[in-house]
Amino acid sequence: MLIGITGGIGSGKSTISRFFEVLGVPVYYSDDRGKYLMVHDDSLIAQIKSTFGDQSYFDDGRLNRAYLASEVFSNEKKLTTLNGFVHPAVGRDFENWVEKNAGEPYLLKEAALLFEAGIYQQLDKTICVMASRRLRIERVLLRDEQRSKQEIEDIMAKQVSDGQRKKLADFLVDNDGNELLIPQVLKIHQQLLNLARQAV
């Protein structure tokens, strides 16, 4: 079974994903793999260079993030073009990863834009990590010192609302500090194992 795990920026989805890893569940981190592929996938690198110019990369092969961000951040069309290159590359990479881990009861795919990009439709179930807007902003300000409060709010504005997340998700994790996290994760893990057994 393929399970998606998502949440708004600062909700703590990576932390919850690591809890599942401790339980032995393989986790595919989509955003990290996307960054990795942008410097290791030759066809993706060629697409980016031909569209955004050779200055997209430094001479040592590293991605010129500042330049690329300045190109796409305020230009919706360019951002769509870039995502149109990166998302299929991540999709192919994910398929290969699924084949390698085919013997597991279930696999987790961690992705920030699981609902926004429609990825959840290709998965069996989804988990959403929830936290209040105020707490999420505080967490991101502590974690990413280079981000301003306005930048974080701009990112939040592009993500689906908490109401939509609740409607679309099969499982919710409360990461607001009201409930202990490990019992919540263990409960979901047990339910998913049961579902995987039924599916065999």
C-alpha positions as CSV (number, residue, x, y, z in Angstrom):
1,M,0.0,0.0,0.0
2,L,1.2,3.5,-0.8
3,I,0.4,6.1,1.9
4,G,0.9,9.8,1.5
5,I,1.9,12.0,4.4
6,T,1.6,15.8,4.2
7,G,0.8,19.0,6.2
8,G,1.3,22.7,5.8
9,I,4.7,24.4,6.2
10,G,5.9,24.1,9.8
11,S,3.3,21.4,10.7
12,G,6.0,18.8,11.5
13,K,5.4,16.3,8.8
14,S,9.1,15.4,8.5
15,T,9.3,14.8,12.3
16,I,6.2,12.5,12.1
17,S,7.7,10.7,9.1
18,R,10.8,9.9,11.1
19,F,8.6,8.3,13.8
20,F,7.3,6.0,11.1
21,E,10.9,5.3,9.9
22,V,11.7,4.2,13.5
23,L,8.9,1.7,13.2
24,G,10.6,0.3,10.1
25,V,8.4,1.9,7.5
26,P,10.4,3.1,4.4
27,V,9.7,6.8,3.8
28,Y,10.2,8.6,0.4
29,Y,10.9,12.3,1.0
30,S,9.7,13.9,-2.2
31,D,11.0,17.5,-1.6
32,D,14.5,16.2,-0.7
33,R,14.6,13.9,-3.6
34,G,13.5,16.7,-5.9
35,K,16.5,18.8,-4.7
36,Y,18.8,15.8,-5.1
37,L,17.6,15.1,-8.7
38,M,18.1,18.7,-9.7
39,V,21.8,18.1,-9.4
40,H,22.1,14.4,-10.2
41,D,19.6,13.7,-13.0
42,D,21.3,14.5,-16.3
43,S,18.1,14.9,-18.3
44,L,16.5,17.2,-15.7
45,I,19.7,19.3,-15.5
46,A,19.6,19.7,-19.3
47,Q,16.0,20.8,-19.2
48,I,16.7,23.4,-16.5
49,K,19.8,24.8,-18.3
50,S,18.1,25.0,-21.7
51,T,15.1,26.9,-20.2
52,F,16.6,29.0,-17.5
53,G,20.2,29.3,-18.8
54,D,23.6,27.9,-17.8
55,Q,23.7,30.3,-14.9
56,S,21.2,28.0,-13.2
57,Y,24.2,26.0,-12.1
58,F,27.6,26.9,-10.7
59,D,30.8,25.6,-12.4
60,D,31.1,22.9,-9.8
61,G,27.7,21.5,-10.7
62,R,25.8,22.9,-7.7
63,L,22.4,24.4,-8.3
64,N,22.3,28.2,-8.2
65,R,19.3,28.3,-5.9
66,A,19.3,32.1,-5.5
67,Y,19.2,32.7,-9.2
68,L,16.6,30.1,-9.9
69,A,14.4,31.3,-7.1
70,S,14.6,34.9,-8.4
71,E,13.6,33.6,-11.8
72,V,10.5,31.6,-10.7
73,F,9.3,33.1,-7.4
74,S,7.2,35.9,-8.7
75,N,6.6,34.4,-12.2
76,E,3.8,31.8,-12.0
77,K,4.4,30.7,-15.6
78,K,8.1,30.0,-15.0
79,L,7.4,28.2,-11.8
80,T,4.9,26.0,-13.5
81,T,7.5,25.2,-16.2
82,L,10.1,24.3,-13.6
83,N,7.6,22.1,-11.7
84,G,6.7,20.5,-15.0
85,F,10.4,19.3,-15.2
86,V,10.9,18.4,-11.6
87,H,7.6,16.6,-10.8
88,P,7.9,13.9,-13.6
89,A,11.5,13.3,-12.6
90,V,10.4,12.8,-9.0
91,G,7.6,10.6,-10.2
92,R,10.0,8.3,-12.0
93,D,12.4,8.2,-9.1
94,F,9.5,7.3,-6.8
95,E,8.4,4.4,-9.0
96,N,11.9,3.0,-8.9
97,W,12.0,3.4,-5.1
98,V,8.6,1.6,-4.8
99,E,9.9,-1.4,-6.8
100,K,12.9,-1.6,-4.5
101,N,10.7,-1.7,-1.4
102,A,8.0,-3.8,-2.8
103,G,8.2,-6.4,0.0
104,E,7.0,-4.0,2.7
105,P,3.3,-3.9,4.1
106,Y,3.1,-0.2,3.2
107,L,5.3,2.7,2.1
108,L,5.1,6.4,3.0
109,K,5.5,9.2,0.5
110,E,6.2,12.5,2.3
111,A,5.2,15.5,0.1
112,A,4.4,19.2,0.9
113,L,2.0,19.6,-2.0
114,L,0.3,16.2,-1.8
115,F,-3.2,17.6,-2.1
116,E,-2.3,20.7,-4.2
117,A,-0.6,18.7,-7.0
118,G,-3.2,16.0,-7.0
119,I,-0.6,13.3,-5.9
120,Y,-3.0,11.9,-3.3
121,Q,-5.2,10.5,-6.0
122,Q,-2.5,8.0,-6.9
123,L,-2.1,6.8,-3.3
124,D,-4.2,4.3,-1.2
125,K,-4.5,6.5,1.9
126,T,-3.2,9.9,3.2
127,I,-2.1,11.1,6.6
128,C,-2.2,14.8,7.4
129,V,-0.2,16.5,10.2
130,M,-2.1,19.4,11.7
131,A,-0.9,22.4,13.7
132,S,-2.3,25.9,14.3
133,R,-1.2,28.7,11.9
134,R,0.5,30.6,14.8
135,L,2.5,27.6,15.9
136,R,3.5,26.8,12.3
137,I,4.8,30.3,11.7
138,E,6.8,30.2,15.0
139,R,8.4,26.9,14.1
140,V,9.4,28.0,10.6
141,L,10.9,31.3,11.9
142,L,13.0,29.3,14.3
143,R,14.0,26.7,11.7
144,D,14.6,28.9,8.7
145,E,16.3,32.0,9.9
146,Q,16.5,33.4,6.4
147,R,12.7,33.4,5.9
148,S,10.6,36.4,6.9
149,K,7.1,36.1,8.4
150,Q,5.7,37.5,5.2
151,E,7.4,34.8,3.1
152,I,6.0,32.1,5.3
153,E,2.5,33.6,5.0
154,D,2.9,33.7,1.2
155,I,3.8,30.0,1.2
156,M,0.8,29.2,3.4
157,A,-1.5,31.2,1.0
158,K,-0.5,28.8,-1.8
159,Q,-1.3,25.7,0.2
160,V,-4.7,24.2,0.7
161,S,-6.6,25.2,3.8
162,D,-6.8,23.2,7.0
163,G,-10.5,22.6,6.3
164,Q,-9.7,21.0,2.9
165,R,-6.9,18.9,4.4
166,K,-9.3,17.5,7.0
167,K,-11.8,16.6,4.2
168,L,-9.1,14.9,2.0
169,A,-7.0,13.1,4.6
170,D,-7.8,9.6,5.9
171,F,-5.8,10.0,9.1
172,L,-5.0,13.2,11.1
173,V,-2.1,13.7,13.5
174,D,-2.5,16.6,16.0
175,N,0.9,18.2,16.3
176,D,-0.3,21.3,18.2
177,G,1.1,20.1,21.5
178,N,-2.3,19.0,22.8
179,E,-1.8,15.3,22.3
180,L,1.2,13.0,22.6
181,L,2.6,12.1,19.2
182,I,3.9,8.6,19.6
183,P,0.5,7.1,20.6
184,Q,-1.1,8.8,17.6
185,V,1.6,7.4,15.2
186,L,1.4,3.9,16.7
187,K,-2.4,3.9,16.3
188,I,-2.2,4.9,12.6
189,H,0.6,2.4,12.0
190,Q,-1.5,-0.5,13.5
191,Q,-4.5,0.5,11.4
192,L,-2.4,0.6,8.2
193,L,-0.8,-2.8,9.0
194,N,-4.3,-4.2,9.4
195,L,-5.4,-2.7,6.1
196,A,-2.3,-4.0,4.4
197,R,-3.1,-7.6,5.7
198,Q,-6.7,-7.3,4.4
199,A,-5.5,-6.2,1.0
200,V,-3.3,-9.3,0.6
